[in-house]
Amino acid sequence: MKTGIHALLVTTLFALASCASVKVDQVDSAHLANYKKYTWVKPEEKTSQLPQLSNTITEENIHSAVKNEFAKKGIVEDDQHPDLLLMYHIFTTQKTENVPNPPVYPYYGYGFGPRAYYFHGQLIPIAYAGYYNPWNTGYHQEHYTDGTLMIDVIDAKNNELLWRGSMENPVNDAGSLSRQFAKEAMQILGKYPDAK
């Protein structure tokens, strides 16, 4: 039963995550439209606290998602003569969520006492409706890991930060983290302006 509740919580958190919005900070979008070539660089600091978030699978999935999204905007990868330098960061924090206890569901059972009667010397129970709730009503706390994917777009000539997009979501499902971040990378770059 506890496993089912935990699964429900994770599902609920990911349902809420699907409503998460992309945050963008940028220079003038008309200026950004002049850049057409990029390459990836790695940040100096290690931003992730979870080892499963920093691996080649996650990196390749994010790179692939960005490549596909940028291609739609007329921006291509060019390691020799890039206009832009791209890097991504993953930050994690531990958070606590107040979650409502499961609802009280009616059940039907049999009982004795005032809802029973004697018939030919035998006590016959009467079916009655009752309510079953193994938890107290109200809320309880659940702990989860919250992750932020941030993508920086930098001018290759002067190292000026031109554009930053980020998205914050729970990251408790270790089996789908690389897919989750790839999807988020697409959503983040979906906000980037098209090239001229």
Protein Blocks (a to p, Z undefined) as FASTA:
>chain_A
ZZmmmmmmmmmmmmmmmmpccddddddfklmmmpcbdcddddfbdfbfbfklmcfklmmm
mmmmmmmmmmmnopacdfklccbdcdddddddddddddddddddddddddehjlbcceeh
iacdddddddddfbdehdddddddddddddddddfklopafbdcdddddfkbmmlmmmmm
mmmmmmmmmmpccdZZ
